[in-house]
């Protein structure tokens, strides 16, 4: 899964792109919804591509401040919790119901909390 920060996305993308040259790779990525989303053009690079555009409130707006306030005392830090959206959890759960994986790579720790560690992939190794 590719994290939402810009520098991390570039590095993660280069890593996963190189892995996909030699292995079947399913890429799951989430990002703020965009008017002219170019993410679907990545599909030919991977065995499977799961895109989850998120409707995230802009920082320093009323919606952004409200979102921050409601997540301030949540289980995880705000920087993690703000991306734990129901649509992302559903996409990942659906993928794990359909597929099994030998290895799961969470290039950053944030997405690891979205995985159901009791699912069909108990023998997979996770690299964060």
Secondary structure, 3 states (H helix, E strand, C coil): CECCCHHHHHHHHHHHHHHHHHCCCEEEEEEECCCCCCHHHHHHHCCEEEEEEECCCCCCCHHHHHHHHHHCCCCCCHHHHCCCCHHHHHHHHHHHHHCCCCEEECCCCHHHHHCCCCCCCCCCEEEC
